[in-house]
Amino acid sequence: MQPTLEHVCDFAIDLTPPRELGECGAGTRRIIPIVGGSVSGPLLNGRILNIGADWQTVHGDGVAVLDARYAVETDDGAVIEVISQGIRHMAPDVAARAAAGEDVPFTDYYMRTAIRLETGHPAYAWVNRALFLASGGKSGRTVRLSIYRID
């Protein structure tokens, strides 16, 4: 049986500048605070709360391992935890363009995350019984993700 993807919503996640930890054993580490944003789509609507961060490790080959935890508050008051783990990779020339401040199209690099959502709100109990996949990218201080339920 081949899984299908159902579009759930889009996240626009607002970030502050990263806190650089420097070179650690596994790679260059940074913490990027998540301070807000919006959620809109056919199944979820609301806002990203000012709670959480993305704990990144960038390996020598340029692959960034993403490990984010934050929360969404729906328009009707439910709070949903987001646990997002994935990778981002850019070819060296694309990484140089991004480092120079260019707004690089998402199609020029790879960024995917596996997402778990969890809540105690009965209207959204369906999120506890599914896995989600996201694709997107970063534009300035905003990460944009399209979230899909894996059916």
C-alpha positions as CSV (number, residue, x, y, z in Angstrom):
1,M,0.0,0.0,0.0
2,Q,1.5,3.3,-1.1
3,P,1.0,6.3,1.3
4,T,-0.6,9.5,0.1
5,L,-0.2,13.1,1.3
6,E,-3.0,15.4,2.4
7,H,-2.3,19.1,2.7
8,V,-3.0,20.1,6.3
9,C,-1.7,23.7,6.5
10,D,1.2,26.1,6.0
11,F,3.4,27.5,8.7
12,A,5.1,30.9,8.5
13,I,7.6,30.6,11.5
14,D,9.2,33.8,12.7
15,L,12.8,33.5,14.1
16,T,15.3,35.7,15.9
17,P,19.0,35.6,15.0
18,P,20.7,32.4,16.0
19,R,22.7,31.9,19.1
20,E,26.0,30.4,17.9
21,L,27.5,27.6,20.1
22,G,30.5,27.1,17.7
23,E,32.2,24.0,16.6
24,C,31.2,21.0,18.7
25,G,32.0,17.3,18.3
26,A,29.2,16.7,15.8
27,G,29.5,19.9,13.8
28,T,28.7,23.6,14.1
29,R,25.9,24.1,16.6
30,R,23.3,26.9,16.8
31,I,20.0,27.6,18.6
32,I,17.5,29.6,16.7
33,P,14.6,30.9,18.8
34,I,11.1,30.6,17.4
35,V,9.1,33.7,18.4
36,G,5.8,33.6,16.5
37,G,4.2,33.2,13.2
38,S,1.0,32.0,11.5
39,V,-0.7,28.7,10.6
40,S,-3.2,28.6,7.8
41,G,-4.8,25.8,5.8
42,P,-7.7,23.5,5.2
43,L,-7.4,21.6,8.6
44,L,-5.4,23.9,10.9
45,N,-5.5,27.6,11.4
46,G,-4.0,29.7,14.2
47,R,-0.6,31.1,15.3
48,I,2.8,29.9,16.2
49,L,3.5,30.7,19.9
50,N,6.6,32.5,21.2
51,I,7.8,29.2,22.7
52,G,10.5,27.0,21.3
53,A,13.6,26.9,19.2
54,D,15.4,25.0,16.4
55,W,18.6,23.3,17.7
56,Q,20.7,22.9,14.6
57,T,23.9,21.0,13.8
58,V,25.6,21.8,10.5
59,H,28.0,19.0,9.4
60,G,31.2,19.6,7.5
61,D,29.5,18.4,4.3
62,G,27.0,21.3,4.6
63,V,24.0,19.1,5.7
64,A,22.1,20.9,8.5
65,V,20.3,18.6,11.0
66,L,17.2,20.3,12.2
67,D,15.6,19.6,15.6
68,A,12.8,22.0,16.4
69,R,10.2,22.0,19.2
70,Y,7.5,24.7,19.4
71,A,3.7,25.1,19.7
72,V,0.7,26.2,17.8
73,E,-2.4,27.8,19.2
74,T,-5.4,27.2,17.0
75,D,-8.0,29.9,16.3
76,D,-10.4,28.1,18.7
77,G,-7.8,27.9,21.5
78,A,-6.3,24.5,21.3
79,V,-2.5,24.2,21.9
80,I,-0.7,21.7,19.7
81,E,2.9,20.7,20.3
82,V,5.2,20.5,17.2
83,I,8.2,18.2,17.2
84,S,10.0,18.7,13.9
85,Q,13.2,16.8,12.9
86,G,14.7,17.0,9.4
87,I,17.6,18.1,7.2
88,R,18.5,21.0,4.9
89,H,21.2,20.8,2.2
90,M,22.4,23.4,-0.3
91,A,25.0,23.0,-3.0
92,P,28.0,25.2,-2.2
93,D,27.1,27.9,-4.7
94,V,23.5,28.1,-3.4
95,A,24.9,28.2,0.2
96,A,27.2,31.1,-0.8
97,R,24.2,33.0,-2.3
98,A,22.2,32.5,0.9
99,A,25.1,33.5,3.1
100,A,25.4,36.7,1.0
101,G,21.8,37.6,1.9
102,E,20.1,36.5,-1.4
103,D,16.6,35.2,-1.0
104,V,17.2,31.8,-2.6
105,P,14.1,30.0,-4.1
106,F,13.1,26.9,-2.1
107,T,13.4,24.8,-5.2
108,D,17.2,25.5,-5.3
109,Y,17.9,23.4,-2.1
110,Y,16.5,20.5,-0.1
111,M,14.7,21.0,3.2
112,R,12.3,18.3,4.6
113,T,11.2,17.5,8.1
114,A,9.3,14.7,9.7
115,I,6.7,16.2,12.1
116,R,4.8,14.9,15.1
117,L,1.9,16.9,16.5
118,E,0.4,16.3,19.9
119,T,-2.5,17.8,21.9
120,G,-5.0,17.0,24.6
121,H,-7.7,19.0,22.9
122,P,-10.5,16.6,21.8
123,A,-11.3,18.5,18.6
124,Y,-7.7,17.9,17.4
125,A,-7.1,14.4,18.7
126,W,-6.7,13.3,15.1
127,V,-3.2,14.9,15.1
128,N,-2.1,12.4,17.8
129,R,-2.8,9.5,15.4
130,A,-0.9,10.6,12.3
131,L,2.6,11.4,11.0
132,F,3.3,14.6,9.1
133,L,5.9,15.6,6.5
134,A,6.9,19.2,5.7
135,S,8.8,20.8,2.9
136,G,9.8,24.4,2.5
137,G,12.6,26.8,3.2
138,K,13.8,30.0,4.9
139,S,13.2,33.5,3.6
140,G,14.9,36.2,5.7
141,R,13.9,35.5,9.3
142,T,10.9,33.4,8.4
143,V,10.7,29.7,7.7
144,R,7.8,28.6,5.5
145,L,6.7,25.0,5.6
146,S,3.9,23.2,3.9
147,I,2.6,20.5,6.2
148,Y,1.1,17.2,4.9
149,R,-0.5,14.3,6.7
150,I,0.8,11.0,5.6
151,D,-2.2,8.8,5.0
